[in-house]
């Protein structure tokens, strides 16, 4: 057969396959699923999903052709991936998606790009910008833990990714191998007493020490400036891996004698700092693509955008007190060495 004829036939077959793929029947998740089923599958109630669509739509590609997926479907595909961490092919084969793996990949990229637009990201993830906002966060910790001066708790958590290229000139793959032996991004999180994330930094390879990330973060400079202004007592709480500073308090490494002021301090510090552990637990329970064994099959840059997207969605949930809904999700896939903390959530 003539080579040109063969190529024409192959092109025709590919076009036919594309038409079939676009026209596959797709069920209406909002119409068919109950509220509980919809929330279990996508992690959001229907009314909140509609709000998310309104927020993201101005920053997404409009639907121009009959073959284009509508914006709500593209967002549902990304939310399903964030919630489950399943392979893209599995997400696409879902009755409510019915799309190819490349389409799933494009949807995840488009939606994660939209969540990282500054107008959206900075709206939902923001460290206090003034002393009035700092005082509100400080009061929250004082009312819950009787610990004055706390304006946030800080910790890092690892999100597994596939091995980046070993020959990358700026950040070769070996830099992403963490102390537990797998490739990851070391993600810095700061939360308030209500588990809302005030700051996320997802740009450092897994081998980077927590203290290095903190020392090179904008929030560290903000806290230093706040302390220098001497407008009151404001500090973060971190574990012993962080350097002790007037604006970052860590526990006493040698356990003090029970009943002493030092012992009381350590106990109060532990209770309040548990907020960030619970926050991380809630985040990874709701968005299982961040769990260790799910492994984000993306470049570090794209993985960081996905992490940031999950943080935005987490805060949307926390603003609407949806943390109690975690009991409705299946309690599976808790990682070895990555225990998720549920105590005190309800």
C-alpha positions, -999 to +999 in steps of 0.1 A: +000+000+000+012+035-009+028+052+022+007+083+017-025+063+015-015+045+047-009+078+066-043+091+054-060+059+067-043+062+100-053+099+103-089+090+096-088+062+122-075+086+148-101+112+140-128+086+143-115+074+177-115+111+189-151+114+179-161+082+196-142+093+228-159+127+229-194+112+223-191+085+250-221+088+273-213+108+305-236+107+335-245+139+353-228+136+387-248+165+402-281+151+391-276+114+398-255+113+430-269+121+464-253+148+484-234+122+505-222+103+474-211+135+456-192+146+487-175+112+491-164+112+454-153+149+451-149+160+487-173+189+484-211+193+487-229+202+455-236+238+465-199+244+474-188+228+441-209+254+423-191+282+441-157+267+431-169+267+395-178+303+398-144+312+413-123+293+387-143+298+355-130+333+347-094+319+348-101+288+326-104+283+288-139+289+276-159+261+259-157+270+223-163+238+204-190+211+207-162+186+215-148+207+243-155+196+279-176+220+298-157+238+326-177+221+354-167+187+340-130+197+338-131+208+374-148+176+385-121+156+368-094+175+387-113+173+420-117+135+416-079+132+411-071+154+440-095+134+462-084+099+452-049+102+439-059+075+414-041+070+381-054+093+354-068+064+333-088+053+363-101+088+368-110+091+332-129+058+331-153+070+358-189+070+347-192+107+354-160+115+335-157+092+305-126+108+290-091+097+279-060+098+300-045+127+281-078+147+287-075+140+324-040+152+324-050+184+306-078+190+330-056+186+361-030+210+346-056+236+337-074+235+370-042+236+390-030+265+370-063+283+378-060+277+415-025+292+414-036+325+398-026+351+424-061+365+425-074+331+437-045+317+456-038+349+477-075+352+484-077+319+502-041+314+515-028+345+533-007+351+563-021+379+585-014+413+568-018+436+598-019+436+636-057+433+637-055+401+617-026+389+639-046+396+670-075+375+657-053+345+651-036+350+685-069+351+703-079+319+686-049+300+701-054+316+735-090+307+737-084+271+727-050+264+744-046+292+769-012+299+752-008+337+747+011+352+718+007+323+692-001+334+657+005+301+639+021+266+641+047+255+616+058+221+603+069+204+571+054+174+554+067+153+525+046+148+493+059+120+472+067+126+435+083+105+407+120+108+404+129+140+385+156+138+358+190+130+373+207+153+349+187+184+357+214+212+360+196+232+386+180+205+408+192+170+399+169+141+409+190+130+439+182+162+457+146+151+460+154+119+479+144+126+515+158+109+547+132+081+544+146+072+509+118+083+485+116+113+462+095+141+475+088+178+479+093+190+514+063+213+520+062+239+547+028+246+562+017+272+588-018+270+602-041+288+627-060+273+656-089+264+633-066+244+610-068+269+582-035+271+563-019+306+565+011+299+544+024+271+522+058+268+506+061+238+482+092+246+462+120+227+480+133+192+473+128+164+498+164+165+510+160+201+522+160+205+560+129+221+576+150+248+592+165+258+558+131+262+543+120+284+572+151+305+571+145+312+534+108+319+536+090+353+534+071+345+566+104+343+586+112+379+575+077+390+583+079+376+619+113+391+624+099+425+613+069+421+636+092+414+665+114+444+657+084+467+658+077+457+695+040+461+691+033+431+713+041+394+717+037+374+684+054+341+676+050+308+659+053+273+674+076+248+658+092+215+668+128+210+679+140+209+643+136+246+641+160+272+655+147+289+687+140+326+681+119+352+699+094+348+670+096+310+668+093+290+700+104+254+702+100+228+730+127+223+756+147+193+744+155+179+778+122+169+794+118+190+826+107+177+859+069+174+862+052+203+879+079+228+870+072+259+849+094+244+822+073+212+822+041+232+820+055+251+790+064+219+771+029+205+777+012+237+766+035+239+735+027+203+726-010+208+729-011+239+707+015+227+682-006+196+676-028+219+655-004+217+626-002+179+628-040+177+627-040+202+598-017+180+578-038+150+587-070+167+575-053+179+543-040+145+533-072+127+544-093+149+521-069+150+492-053+116+490-032+125+460-008+139+486-004+106+504+030+090+503+021+059+483-001+077+458+030+095+443+024+125+421+036+116+386+045+151+377+075+174+375+083+192+408+068+224+394+035+208+384+034+189+417+038+221+436+009+236+417-012+206+427-002+209+463-011+246+463-045+237+448-052+212+475-043+239+501-067+264+486-095+237+486-086+228+521-091+264+532-124+267+514-135+237+534-122+250+567-139+284+561-172+265+559-165+242+588-165+210+566-139+193+587-165+171+604-173+156+570-141+136+571-159+108+590-180+102+558-149+094+537-135+059+537-108+057+563-083+038+541-047+042+529-031+057+560+006+056+553+032+037+573+051+064+590+025+090+580-001+087+607-030+111+602-043+127+634-080+129+640-082+136+677-098+169+685-113+174+651-150+173+662 
